[in-house]
């Protein structure tokens, strides 16, 4: 949703505004010379202000209304660039637009009253100088918004539909389970605050799109080991996930002990999201206290599918 936000720079805006204004002319010879000059100079001040404000307005309007933004995306924005900072810098552009409009109105009023042709040229140049001064004042704000745009573009695009999030330690087979559930290679999208991308796949159940997400780097280690940004990202997932599938590797070939895996499971339970716990690689080893046993690598995930479909029948019929 942030890809359409344009890049803005003060020099780029000024160059376009003044170039457009310089093309204003009144070739009609029937218009008296003094009137022609007055109308031309007023039109240049008007057009330059319109171009500047139009370019600033495009940036302001391309940002969504944060109050009505999906909670997941709102928290993602806050994690990525700070929502308060983003609002402040967008507000600076709105201030600039109002100030440019005020300068334009003041200048045109003075132009209408003056009788001096030389004074008209001076008033236009003064207005241009004030336009440039306003844009210089918001230079850092524009720089912030340009940088924010590049970061916000990386926020993964997820559908607004029933969403299953796969969790578990690294190498327990999460991506294999995702592939087995969806029957297709997952789409990889990047988070701006992790070195890894999230994997997204879809399948249809009773005419409903079901979204399945694996989040490497977010739900694969104890919460106490995370930095503040990662913890916020985990909390944001609460707004996205309707169901979590937690995968345990009883063979411990993933490189993590069962104790470590069950410790992470306790963290996941604290998210208070409906949860399915299953053990993968059950062809190598299985444990009795986890009922759902699968071997995703060999395609044997029927018991997990049955449990997922049972949950979907309840959720989708409500």
Backbone bond lengths (Angstrom), bond angles and torsions (degrees), N, CA, C in turn:
res aa  C-N    CA-C-N  psi(-1)  N-CA   C-N-CA  omega(-1)  CA-C   N-CA-C  phi
1 X - - - 1.457 - - 1.525 112.22 -
2 X 1.329 117.34 -13.81 1.461 120.48 -177.91 1.531 112.34 -100.34
3 X 1.309 117.60 -1.64 1.463 120.58 -177.94 1.521 112.32 -68.71
4 X 1.332 116.91 -25.21 1.463 120.76 -178.24 1.530 113.21 -86.30
5 X 1.325 117.02 -4.12 1.466 119.63 177.08 1.532 108.23 -70.47
6 X 1.328 118.51 121.38 1.474 119.32 -176.69 1.525 112.97 -75.33
7 X 1.315 115.30 154.64 1.465 121.83 171.76 1.527 108.23 -79.83
8 X 1.327 117.20 138.88 1.471 120.06 179.54 1.521 109.94 -132.67
9 X 1.329 113.81 142.12 1.470 121.32 173.74 1.521 107.42 -140.70
10 X 1.317 115.14 145.59 1.458 119.53 -177.55 1.513 113.04 -58.20
11 X 1.351 117.83 -44.76 1.464 120.12 -178.10 1.522 111.66 -65.22
12 X 1.330 116.15 -34.96 1.462 120.72 179.24 1.532 110.57 -66.92
13 X 1.334 116.06 -42.01 1.465 121.01 179.98 1.526 110.87 -65.80
14 X 1.329 116.22 -47.61 1.464 120.78 -178.47 1.527 111.21 -61.96
15 X 1.319 116.07 -44.23 1.470 120.10 -178.65 1.528 110.52 -60.13
16 X 1.306 116.79 -43.68 1.467 120.21 -179.25 1.529 110.98 -69.75
17 X 1.325 117.10 -41.76 1.463 121.05 -176.85 1.530 111.42 -65.52
18 X 1.319 116.45 -47.26 1.462 119.63 -177.16 1.535 111.79 -72.49
19 X 1.325 117.08 -32.72 1.468 119.79 177.00 1.528 110.05 -65.04
20 X 1.336 116.04 -44.12 1.464 119.73 178.75 1.532 110.52 -63.88
21 X 1.332 116.71 -41.45 1.467 120.41 -178.44 1.521 111.59 -67.21
22 X 1.329 116.88 -33.09 1.473 120.16 -177.08 1.520 112.27 -67.99
23 X 1.329 117.20 -17.57 1.464 120.86 -178.52 1.525 112.47 -83.88
24 X 1.338 116.30 -7.09 1.460 119.79 -179.95 1.531 110.04 -68.05
25 X 1.314 115.50 131.11 1.465 119.99 178.62 1.525 109.56 -154.77
26 X 1.318 117.50 158.95 1.451 122.90 178.23 1.524 108.51 -128.86
27 X 1.320 118.02 88.74 1.465 121.19 -174.65 1.539 114.69 -75.39
28 X 1.338 117.40 -12.36 1.467 120.39 -177.56 1.539 110.33 -60.50
29 X 1.303 116.59 113.97 1.473 121.46 -176.90 1.533 113.01 -71.90
30 X 1.331 116.71 -14.42 1.460 119.62 -178.91 1.529 111.39 -74.44
31 X 1.330 116.58 -19.69 1.461 120.10 179.84 1.528 108.41 -78.52
32 X 1.321 118.46 129.08 1.476 120.75 177.68 1.526 110.71 -56.36
33 X 1.307 115.17 146.29 1.468 121.48 -174.28 1.530 111.74 -56.04
34 X 1.353 116.70 -46.12 1.462 119.92 -177.37 1.532 111.55 -62.28
35 X 1.335 115.45 -40.84 1.473 119.88 179.50 1.526 110.25 -67.66
36 X 1.331 115.06 -40.32 1.455 119.58 -179.67 1.538 111.25 -60.11
37 X 1.323 115.63 -44.41 1.467 120.45 179.66 1.533 110.62 -64.23
38 X 1.326 116.35 -44.44 1.467 120.61 179.98 1.531 110.93 -60.36
39 X 1.349 115.16 -48.30 1.465 119.73 -178.30 1.530 111.16 -64.22
40 X 1.325 115.81 -38.22 1.465 119.76 -179.76 1.528 111.22 -65.05
41 X 1.331 116.53 -46.68 1.463 119.84 -178.01 1.533 111.19 -66.91
42 X 1.332 116.47 -39.16 1.473 118.95 177.90 1.528 110.24 -66.09
43 X 1.336 116.57 -39.65 1.470 120.06 179.66 1.526 111.12 -65.19
44 X 1.332 117.65 -36.43 1.462 120.71 178.85 1.530 111.31 -65.73
45 X 1.331 115.67 -42.34 1.471 119.51 177.22 1.531 109.91 -62.92
46 X 1.335 115.86 -41.58 1.467 121.57 179.94 1.516 111.50 -64.75
47 X 1.328 116.95 -50.59 1.468 121.28 -176.36 1.527 111.09 -63.86
48 X 1.322 117.24 -42.44 1.466 120.26 179.64 1.524 110.71 -60.26
49 X 1.332 116.87 -41.93 1.471 120.10 179.33 1.531 110.84 -67.24
50 X 1.334 116.20 -38.35 1.465 120.07 179.68 1.529 111.59 -63.79
51 X 1.319 116.31 -43.41 1.469 119.98 -179.89 1.530 110.52 -64.60
52 X 1.321 117.07 -45.36 1.468 120.82 179.96 1.522 110.34 -60.09
53 X 1.323 116.00 -50.31 1.462 119.23 -177.18 1.518 112.37 -67.94
54 X 1.312 116.35 -33.26 1.464 119.31 177.40 1.528 111.34 -63.10
55 X 1.329 116.73 -41.97 1.459 120.76 -179.42 1.530 111.34 -69.65
56 X 1.327 116.45 -37.58 1.465 119.59 177.18 1.525 110.67 -69.73
57 X 1.325 116.08 -39.90 1.462 120.85 -178.36 1.528 111.77 -64.36
58 X 1.324 116.63 -34.88 1.466 119.71 178.30 1.522 111.23 -59.10
59 X 1.323 115.76 -39.61 1.466 119.69 178.49 1.530 109.88 -67.14
60 X 1.326 116.67 -49.24 1.463 120.67 -177.43 1.527 111.32 -59.56
61 X 1.326 116.54 -44.83 1.472 120.23 -174.83 1.524 113.58 -76.08
62 X 1.342 117.23 -23.08 1.468 118.69 -179.49 1.531 112.16 -75.48
63 X 1.331 116.80 -17.25 1.464 118.65 174.33 1.525 108.71 -78.23
64 X 1.330 117.45 140.67 1.466 119.77 -179.84 1.526 111.43 -72.73
65 X 1.306 116.62 164.56 1.458 121.27 173.26 1.526 107.59 -73.99
66 X 1.314 116.55 109.21 1.464 120.43 -172.01 1.525 112.47 -65.47
67 X 1.330 117.16 -28.37 1.459 120.06 179.29 1.521 111.62 -64.75
68 X 1.337 116.25 -31.11 1.458 120.36 -177.12 1.537 112.16 -104.96
69 X 1.313 116.57 6.69 1.453 121.24 179.66 1.519 109.73 -71.77
70 X 1.321 116.23 145.30 1.460 120.72 176.31 1.529 109.54 -52.09
71 X 1.339 118.28 134.89 1.476 120.67 -176.54 1.521 113.85 -53.46
72 X 1.339 117.43 -35.27 1.466 119.79 178.77 1.522 110.31 -61.95
73 X 1.337 116.58 -49.17 1.460 120.29 -178.90 1.528 111.35 -67.51
74 X 1.329 116.46 -36.46 1.459 119.14 179.37 1.530 110.69 -61.43
75 X 1.324 116.13 -42.70 1.460 118.85 178.80 1.528 111.38 -71.10
76 X 1.324 116.68 -34.08 1.460 119.45 176.53 1.542 111.12 -63.00
77 X 1.332 115.56 -40.33 1.468 120.03 177.59 1.525 109.66 -63.17
78 X 1.326 115.93 -44.42 1.456 120.21 -178.61 1.528 111.50 -63.20
79 X 1.319 116.50 -39.54 1.464 121.32 178.39 1.527 110.38 -65.27
80 X 1.315 115.17 -42.14 1.465 120.69 -170.47 1.520 113.22 -75.78
81 X 1.345 117.12 -45.39 1.473 118.93 -174.42 1.528 113.89 -134.23
82 X 1.307 118.30 -0.64 1.469 124.10 -174.17 1.528 109.57 75.90
83 X 1.311 115.35 112.18 1.462 120.93 -177.09 1.526 111.47 -61.87
84 X 1.325 116.94 -40.49 1.472 120.12 179.50 1.529 110.95 -62.97
85 X 1.337 116.69 -42.63 1.464 120.42 178.44 1.523 111.08 -63.80
86 X 1.321 115.75 -40.56 1.462 119.87 -179.89 1.522 110.29 -63.69
87 X 1.322 117.25 -45.78 1.465 121.15 179.26 1.530 110.75 -61.68
88 X 1.328 115.86 -41.87 1.470 120.30 -179.78 1.525 111.13 -59.92
89 X 1.319 116.69 -44.43 1.461 120.24 -176.62 1.522 112.37 -74.25
90 X 1.320 116.70 -33.13 1.471 119.37 172.95 1.522 109.22 -66.13
91 X 1.330 116.07 -39.12 1.464 120.70 178.10 1.521 112.12 -60.86
92 X 1.342 116.74 -33.28 1.466 120.38 178.32 1.523 110.59 -63.73
93 X 1.323 117.24 -35.49 1.464 120.48 177.47 1.523 110.79 -68.16
94 X 1.323 116.31 -38.50 1.471 119.92 177.76 1.526 110.45 -64.47
95 X 1.338 115.64 -39.50 1.468 119.41 176.16 1.526 110.45 -60.89
96 X 1.330 116.82 -44.41 1.460 121.24 -179.16 1.527 111.10 -61.34
97 X 1.327 116.87 -40.48 1.460 120.18 179.70 1.531 111.05 -62.39
98 X 1.332 116.95 -43.51 1.462 120.37 179.13 1.529 110.90 -65.64
99 X 1.323 115.99 -38.50 1.461 120.21 -179.27 1.534 111.07 -67.79
100 X 1.324 116.75 -42.82 1.475 121.19 177.11 1.524 110.01 -60.24
101 X 1.321 116.48 -42.59 1.467 120.79 179.57 1.531 110.25 -62.94
102 X 1.326 116.55 -41.80 1.461 120.41 179.69 1.529 111.38 -64.68
103 X 1.335 116.57 -43.33 1.470 120.80 178.50 1.520 110.32 -61.16
104 X 1.304 115.98 -43.03 1.464 120.21 179.44 1.523 111.10 -61.24
105 X 1.336 118.00 -46.46 1.465 121.94 -179.42 1.524 111.41 -62.55
106 X 1.333 115.77 -44.26 1.475 119.71 179.51 1.527 110.76 -61.73
107 X 1.338 115.90 -43.80 1.469 120.12 -177.22 1.516 111.51 -65.24
108 X 1.310 117.09 -42.96 1.464 120.03 -178.79 1.524 111.07 -66.86
109 X 1.331 116.66 -36.09 1.471 118.42 176.51 1.535 110.63 -62.14
110 X 1.333 116.39 -42.68 1.466 120.28 178.33 1.525 111.21 -65.27
111 X 1.347 116.72 -38.59 1.463 120.79 -179.95 1.528 111.50 -64.45
112 X 1.318 115.71 -36.58 1.460 119.46 -179.58 1.531 111.50 -67.65
113 X 1.342 115.96 -28.70 1.461 119.75 -176.17 1.530 113.03 -88.47
114 X 1.333 117.34 -26.11 1.464 119.22 -174.25 1.529 112.09 -75.78
115 X 1.316 115.52 149.72 1.461 121.35 178.04 1.524 112.10 -109.26
116 X 1.315 115.78 -2.22 1.466 121.19 -176.32 1.528 111.09 -97.88
117 X 1.342 116.69 125.83 1.460 121.07 177.21 1.525 110.66 -64.92
118 X 1.323 116.03 -40.56 1.466 120.08 178.30 1.525 111.06 -62.40
119 X 1.321 115.09 -36.46 1.471 120.39 179.06 1.527 111.19 -64.62
120 X 1.330 116.70 -34.89 1.466 120.55 178.78 1.531 110.86 -61.62
121 X 1.311 116.28 -45.99 1.466 120.81 179.00 1.531 110.60 -61.97
122 X 1.331 115.68 -40.82 1.465 120.15 -179.43 1.528 110.99 -65.59
123 X 1.337 116.35 -42.41 1.467 120.08 179.36 1.533 111.35 -62.58
124 X 1.350 116.38 -40.06 1.477 118.90 178.17 1.523 110.54 -62.92
125 X 1.338 116.23 -44.97 1.463 119.88 -179.20 1.535 111.17 -63.69
126 X 1.331 115.50 -37.32 1.464 119.13 177.45 1.537 110.62 -64.34
127 X 1.329 116.02 -41.62 1.471 119.99 178.41 1.524 110.54 -62.43
128 X 1.337 115.81 -44.18 1.467 119.75 178.17 1.536 110.44 -59.08
129 X 1.335 115.51 -43.40 1.463 119.25 179.80 1.514 111.91 -62.24
130 X 1.326 116.44 -38.47 1.467 120.62 178.74 1.529 110.86 -70.50
131 X 1.330 117.21 -36.08 1.471 120.09 175.07 1.532 109.72 -59.37
132 X 1.324 115.33 -47.00 1.473 120.30 -179.34 1.531 109.99 -61.72
133 X 1.328 117.30 -41.30 1.460 122.04 -179.82 1.527 111.11 -61.50
134 X 1.325 116.91 -41.96 1.473 120.88 179.04 1.526 110.34 -62.14
135 X 1.328 116.07 -45.71 1.465 119.55 -178.87 1.530 111.76 -66.32
136 X 1.324 116.47 -32.67 1.471 119.09 175.99 1.525 110.62 -65.41
137 X 1.334 116.09 -36.85 1.467 120.39 -179.54 1.529 111.97 -64.59
138 X 1.333 117.20 -28.25 1.473 119.29 179.64 1.528 111.22 -104.49
139 X 1.329 116.04 18.72 1.467 119.77 -179.78 1.518 112.51 -58.28
140 X 1.341 116.79 -45.66 1.467 120.17 -179.86 1.522 111.41 -68.54
141 X 1.328 116.11 -32.08 1.467 119.66 177.20 1.519 110.97 -66.01
142 X 1.335 116.33 -42.16 1.468 119.79 178.00 1.526 110.59 -65.45
143 X 1.336 116.45 -38.71 1.460 120.08 178.41 1.524 110.58 -63.70
144 X 1.336 116.57 -42.33 1.468 120.61 176.96 1.529 110.62 -59.25
145 X 1.334 116.32 -46.67 1.474 120.41 -176.70 1.524 111.39 -67.14
146 X 1.321 117.97 -35.34 1.470 120.47 176.19 1.517 110.63 -64.41
147 X 1.335 116.62 -43.49 1.468 120.24 178.31 1.527 110.99 -67.46
148 X 1.342 115.93 -39.87 1.462 120.27 179.34 1.519 110.50 -62.70
149 X 1.313 116.15 -40.72 1.473 120.83 179.53 1.525 111.02 -56.14
150 X 1.331 117.36 -45.01 1.464 121.09 -178.52 1.527 111.04 -64.16
151 X 1.335 116.86 -36.88 1.460 120.17 179.03 1.524 111.61 -74.10
152 X 1.331 116.12 -42.98 1.468 120.54 -176.79 1.521 111.84 -67.61
153 X 1.328 116.59 -28.02 1.466 119.94 176.96 1.522 111.56 -60.33
154 X 1.335 116.96 -23.44 1.455 120.98 -176.25 1.526 113.28 -85.23
155 X 1.337 116.71 -9.29 1.468 118.20 177.64 1.522 108.58 -61.99
156 X 1.319 117.60 127.62 1.475 119.80 -175.57 1.520 112.16 -62.44
157 X 1.309 115.08 140.49 1.458 120.68 177.32 1.522 108.81 -89.70
158 X 1.308 115.93 114.79 1.454 120.68 -179.31 1.520 109.16 -118.09
159 X 1.313 115.38 149.33 1.455 120.30 -179.74 1.528 110.40 -77.80
160 X 1.318 114.11 153.65 1.461 119.49 174.02 1.523 107.90 -90.34
161 X 1.324 115.64 81.73 1.458 121.23 -179.74 1.526 108.15 -151.22
162 X 1.321 116.62 177.89 1.464 120.36 179.50 1.522 108.54 -58.83
163 X 1.345 115.85 127.63 1.458 120.65 -170.97 1.525 111.50 -124.98
164 X 1.316 114.58 128.81 1.464 122.40 174.97 1.520 107.99 -107.68
165 X 1.315 116.37 127.10 1.463 121.41 177.53 1.519 108.82 -108.72
166 X 1.327 116.31 131.33 1.466 121.74 179.99 1.518 108.95 -97.48
167 X 1.337 116.22 129.86 1.460 121.57 -178.20 1.526 109.83 -128.35
168 X 1.324 114.29 164.48 1.463 120.37 178.96 1.512 109.79 144.44
169 X 1.321 115.86 165.53 1.456 120.74 179.98 1.526 111.72 -61.69
170 X 1.340 117.98 159.56 1.471 119.83 176.21 1.537 111.15 -57.69
171 X 1.329 114.69 146.13 1.474 122.54 173.28 1.525 114.38 69.78
172 X 1.340 117.33 17.82 1.476 118.16 176.15 1.523 110.82 -87.71
173 X 1.348 117.76 -6.49 1.463 120.66 177.25 1.513 114.27 106.01
174 X 1.329 117.84 24.90 1.471 120.39 -176.43 1.528 112.16 -63.13
175 X 1.329 117.27 -47.00 1.464 119.61 -178.36 1.523 110.91 -66.51
176 X 1.335 117.04 -32.76 1.475 120.50 177.36 1.518 110.37 -67.30
177 X 1.326 116.64 -39.33 1.466 120.70 177.18 1.530 109.96 -65.65
178 X 1.335 116.87 -42.48 1.463 120.52 178.02 1.523 110.48 -58.18
179 X 1.322 115.88 -45.72 1.462 120.37 179.66 1.524 111.01 -63.50
180 X 1.318 116.41 -41.56 1.463 120.13 -179.02 1.525 111.40 -66.90
181 X 1.323 117.71 -35.25 1.468 120.94 179.49 1.517 112.41 -71.94
182 X 1.332 115.57 -39.50 1.472 119.37 -173.27 1.525 113.14 -96.24
183 X 1.327 117.28 -20.64 1.457 120.67 178.77 1.508 114.20 73.23
184 X 1.327 117.03 16.39 1.464 120.25 -179.55 1.517 109.18 -146.45
185 X 1.328 115.10 160.02 1.456 119.45 175.69 1.530 108.46 -67.49
186 X 1.329 117.97 129.03 1.464 119.47 -177.69 1.518 112.48 -68.25
187 X 1.314 114.68 150.11 1.465 121.71 173.52 1.523 108.04 -81.07
188 X 1.312 117.10 133.39 1.461 120.96 -178.01 1.520 109.51 -102.28
189 X 1.342 116.54 125.91 1.459 121.81 176.12 1.524 108.07 -127.62
190 X 1.326 116.01 150.42 1.461 119.98 -173.99 1.521 112.33 -99.45
191 X 1.317 114.95 146.44 1.459 121.81 167.60 1.519 107.68 -92.20
192 X 1.333 118.86 143.18 1.459 119.64 179.51 1.529 113.32 -74.01
193 X 1.345 117.11 -11.67 1.466 119.59 -174.22 1.524 112.66 -117.78
194 X 1.328 117.74 14.50 1.460 120.46 173.59 1.527 108.53 -133.37
195 X 1.303 115.82 163.92 1.469 119.93 178.44 1.521 111.08 -87.89
196 X 1.321 116.94 -5.21 1.461 120.82 -177.46 1.522 110.69 -116.87
197 X 1.318 115.40 159.04 1.459 119.74 177.11 1.515 110.50 -95.84
198 X 1.321 116.63 160.28 1.458 119.82 172.24 1.529 107.92 -90.87
199 X 1.315 115.69 150.42 1.456 122.03 179.90 1.520 108.49 -107.68
200 X 1.319 116.41 129.02 1.466 121.24 -176.42 1.525 109.83 -125.64
201 X 1.308 115.94 131.62 1.462 121.86 174.70 1.519 109.90 -135.74
202 X 1.330 116.74 165.71 1.458 121.01 -177.24 1.528 110.65 -137.72
203 X 1.326 115.76 149.86 1.451 120.55 166.67 1.524 108.15 -144.17
204 X 1.306 116.06 162.61 1.464 120.54 -178.17 1.520 109.48 -107.15
205 X 1.323 115.32 136.21 1.463 120.40 177.80 1.520 108.40 -137.48
206 X 1.334 115.45 116.25 1.468 121.87 -179.10 1.530 111.61 51.62
207 X 1.326 115.02 47.30 1.458 123.80 176.48 1.532 112.74 68.20
208 X 1.314 117.38 19.06 1.463 122.00 176.09 1.526 109.88 -115.73
209 X 1.340 116.58 136.18 1.465 120.68 173.70 1.525 109.19 -75.73
210 X 1.320 115.76 128.40 1.461 121.64 176.50 1.527 107.84 -114.13
211 X 1.301 115.91 125.30 1.463 122.57 -177.76 1.527 109.49 -100.71
212 X 1.326 115.46 130.92 1.468 120.20 -179.64 1.525 108.05 -120.63
213 X 1.329 116.21 127.34 1.464 121.23 -173.65 1.524 110.92 -127.77
214 X 1.318 115.44 131.85 1.465 122.25 170.46 1.522 106.69 -109.64
215 X 1.317 117.51 129.52 1.468 121.55 -174.58 1.528 110.55 -117.58
216 X 1.325 118.20 73.94 1.469 119.20 178.56 1.521 111.18 -60.24
217 X 1.313 115.85 136.94 1.454 120.25 -179.14 1.512 114.00 92.51
218 X 1.366 117.32 -9.85 1.461 119.44 -178.98 1.522 113.07 -115.15
219 X 1.321 116.91 -46.82 1.463 119.66 -177.16 1.527 110.83 -114.93
220 X 1.324 115.82 40.80 1.459 118.07 -177.71 1.531 113.33 -130.15
221 X 1.352 116.91 19.09 1.460 119.59 170.13 1.524 109.27 -159.59
222 X 1.328 115.99 164.67 1.456 121.55 -175.68 1.522 111.44 -56.26
223 X 1.324 115.42 142.28 1.454 120.76 -178.39 1.530 111.69 -62.21
224 X 1.326 116.99 -33.32 1.465 120.47 -177.60 1.522 112.22 -66.74
225 X 1.348 117.43 -14.85 1.459 121.67 179.75 1.526 112.48 -90.54
226 X 1.316 117.04 -1.20 1.466 120.35 -172.49 1.512 112.22 -94.27
227 X 1.343 115.74 154.37 1.457 119.36 172.27 1.528 109.05 -82.97
228 X 1.316 115.99 175.81 1.462 120.73 -173.58 1.523 112.24 -61.92
229 X 1.321 116.96 -40.73 1.463 120.46 -178.43 1.531 110.78 -65.34
230 X 1.330 116.41 -42.90 1.470 119.64 179.53 1.521 111.01 -64.76
231 X 1.316 117.28 -38.35 1.466 120.30 178.31 1.525 110.50 -63.36
232 X 1.331 116.68 -41.05 1.468 119.53 177.56 1.523 110.95 -63.50
233 X 1.327 115.89 -37.94 1.467 119.92 179.02 1.517 110.84 -64.33
234 X 1.323 116.15 -40.79 1.467 120.12 177.39 1.524 109.92 -62.39
235 X 1.335 116.51 -42.82 1.464 120.07 179.14 1.530 111.38 -63.72
236 X 1.328 116.39 -35.39 1.467 119.96 178.74 1.523 111.17 -62.88
237 X 1.323 116.49 -30.54 1.459 120.01 -179.64 1.526 111.84 -63.94
238 X 1.313 116.10 -21.39 1.466 118.60 178.05 1.526 111.14 -61.09
239 X 1.343 115.69 -31.46 1.463 119.18 179.72 1.526 112.02 -77.73
240 X 1.311 115.97 -16.41 1.458 120.40 -174.07 1.526 112.22 -98.97
241 X 1.333 116.01 -40.56 1.464 120.49 -170.39 1.524 112.17 -82.41
242 X 1.326 116.21 128.83 1.459 122.08 170.45 1.525 110.24 -94.99
243 X 1.323 115.34 -23.72 1.464 121.22 -178.49 1.524 108.61 -153.75
244 X 1.329 117.50 139.79 1.456 121.90 174.88 1.524 109.21 -114.15
245 X 1.318 115.06 131.79 1.470 120.69 170.26 1.524 106.71 -102.05
246 X 1.323 116.42 116.07 1.466 120.21 178.58 1.527 108.62 -102.23
247 X 1.325 114.67 124.63 1.466 120.41 -174.84 1.521 110.22 -106.23
248 X 1.307 114.62 130.70 1.466 122.22 176.89 1.520 108.99 -111.97
249 X 1.302 116.38 139.40 1.465 122.21 174.72 1.532 107.98 -104.59
250 X 1.332 117.64 97.65 1.469 119.85 -177.34 1.527 112.95 -68.45
251 X 1.345 116.49 -19.87 1.469 119.65 -179.09 1.525 111.79 -76.76
252 X 1.356 115.42 -17.15 1.467 122.79 -178.02 1.530 112.83 62.21
253 X 1.338 116.37 15.37 1.470 119.46 176.52 1.526 111.30 -72.58
254 X 1.332 117.19 -9.22 1.464 121.63 175.80 1.524 111.14 -70.72
255 X 1.340 115.69 -16.50 1.463 119.75 -178.89 1.515 113.61 100.53
256 X 1.338 117.46 3.70 1.457 121.79 179.71 1.525 109.42 -125.38
257 X 1.320 115.37 139.87 1.461 120.38 -179.08 1.519 110.35 -72.74
258 X 1.329 116.40 162.09 1.464 120.60 176.20 1.524 110.48 -61.51
259 X 1.311 117.29 -35.38 1.460 120.87 178.63 1.522 110.84 -60.92
260 X 1.336 116.58 -44.14 1.467 120.60 178.44 1.531 110.85 -64.88
261 X 1.319 116.44 -40.16 1.459 120.82 -178.63 1.530 111.38 -66.66
262 X 1.323 116.50 -43.60 1.468 119.74 179.48 1.526 111.27 -70.28
263 X 1.313 117.10 -27.67 1.466 120.33 175.11 1.528 110.57 -65.32
264 X 1.355 116.93 -42.69 1.461 120.58 175.36 1.526 110.54 -63.93
265 X 1.318 116.54 -38.46 1.461 120.51 179.02 1.527 111.25 -57.72
266 X 1.326 117.35 -39.01 1.467 120.52 178.48 1.528 110.71 -62.52
267 X 1.341 116.89 -39.12 1.469 120.22 175.64 1.522 110.93 -60.87
268 X 1.329 115.92 -45.34 1.471 121.08 -178.13 1.528 110.42 -63.08
269 X 1.318 116.73 -38.21 1.473 120.12 178.99 1.518 111.16 -61.34
270 X 1.328 116.62 -31.68 1.467 120.41 -179.22 1.528 112.52 -69.36
271 X 1.342 117.06 -12.97 1.466 119.38 176.98 1.530 111.30 -74.14
272 X 1.336 115.85 -12.67 1.468 122.15 176.31 1.521 112.40 56.99
273 X 1.312 115.37 45.10 1.468 122.95 174.96 1.529 107.05 -115.41
274 X 1.343 119.06 139.35 1.466 120.23 177.33 1.523 111.39 -46.70
275 X 1.320 116.58 138.33 1.462 121.04 -167.21 1.520 111.46 -135.17
276 X 1.329 115.12 137.11 1.465 122.41 169.64 1.526 106.77 -117.76
277 X 1.317 116.95 126.62 1.459 121.52 177.08 1.519 108.45 -107.69
278 X 1.315 116.17 127.18 1.463 119.18 177.60 1.522 109.59 -136.90
279 X 1.316 115.91 157.94 1.462 120.48 176.73 1.520 109.42 -110.14
280 X 1.318 114.90 127.83 1.455 122.14 177.84 1.530 108.64 -96.02
281 X 1.339 116.60 171.10 1.480 122.54 -179.94 1.524 111.34 57.07
282 X 1.342 114.76 31.88 1.467 118.89 -177.86 1.521 112.38 -69.10
283 X 1.358 116.99 -10.88 1.463 119.80 174.22 1.526 110.77 -74.02
284 X 1.343 116.21 -18.28 1.467 120.27 177.91 1.517 110.86 -91.83
285 X 1.327 115.60 -41.02 1.454 120.87 -179.85 1.515 107.78 -168.58
286 X 1.327 116.94 149.69 1.460 118.69 174.78 1.520 109.86 -140.39
287 X 1.319 114.86 160.15 1.451 121.48 178.83 1.523 108.85 -119.14
288 X 1.303 116.99 150.80 1.459 121.19 -170.92 1.531 113.51 -76.25
289 X 1.337 117.81 -29.16 1.467 119.03 -171.06 1.527 114.14 -83.49
290 X 1.338 117.98 3.97 1.466 121.57 172.35 1.528 107.26 -120.58
291 X 1.332 115.63 112.21 1.468 120.00 -168.91 1.522 113.52 -72.61
292 X 1.317 118.02 -38.48 1.466 120.35 -175.21 1.521 109.11 -82.58
293 X 1.335 115.20 117.47 1.464 121.15 -177.22 1.524 109.00 -119.47
294 X 1.348 116.31 127.94 1.451 120.86 -179.90 1.522 110.60 -135.31
295 X 1.323 114.70 165.24 1.465 121.66 170.24 1.527 106.00 -135.61
296 X 1.334 115.46 86.19 1.470 121.34 -171.80 1.521 111.91 -60.93
297 X 1.321 117.39 -35.65 1.461 121.02 -177.10 1.520 111.53 -61.74
298 X 1.338 116.08 -35.89 1.465 120.34 179.39 1.526 112.27 -91.61
299 X 1.343 116.54 0.13 1.463 120.98 178.01 1.514 114.27 86.71
300 X 1.319 118.33 5.84 1.462 121.79 -178.91 1.526 109.76 -88.71
301 X 1.340 116.65 86.29 1.470 120.49 179.02 1.535 110.87 -127.69
302 X 1.331 117.35 21.29 1.464 121.01 -174.93 1.526 112.47 -58.11
303 X 1.326 117.51 -40.73 1.468 119.91 -178.06 1.529 110.68 -64.67
304 X 1.330 116.92 -36.80 1.463 120.37 177.48 1.524 110.48 -68.69
305 X 1.324 117.14 -44.02 1.463 120.55 178.90 1.523 111.28 -58.76
306 X 1.340 116.44 -42.70 1.473 119.89 -179.70 1.525 110.23 -60.22
307 X 1.331 116.58 -42.15 1.460 120.05 -179.09 1.536 110.54 -68.57
308 X 1.337 116.49 -41.04 1.466 119.99 177.78 1.516 110.44 -62.07
309 X 1.336 117.32 -46.60 1.464 120.63 -178.98 1.526 111.57 -64.20
310 X 1.326 116.25 -35.14 1.459 119.70 177.18 1.524 110.65 -63.01
311 X 1.334 116.95 -41.66 1.467 120.71 177.76 1.534 110.16 -67.13
312 X 1.335 116.76 -40.61 1.458 120.26 -179.81 1.515 111.70 -64.42
313 X 1.323 117.09 -38.58 1.468 119.96 178.33 1.518 111.31 -58.44
314 X 1.332 116.23 -39.18 1.463 120.69 179.83 1.523 110.21 -71.97
315 X 1.339 117.12 -47.53 1.462 122.01 -174.56 1.528 112.14 -68.44
316 X 1.335 117.03 -45.17 1.452 120.58 -173.28 1.506 113.24 -77.41
317 X 1.328 117.03 -18.80 1.472 119.91 179.38 1.519 112.05 -88.05
318 X 1.328 117.22 -5.78 1.464 120.02 -178.63 1.532 110.93 -75.22
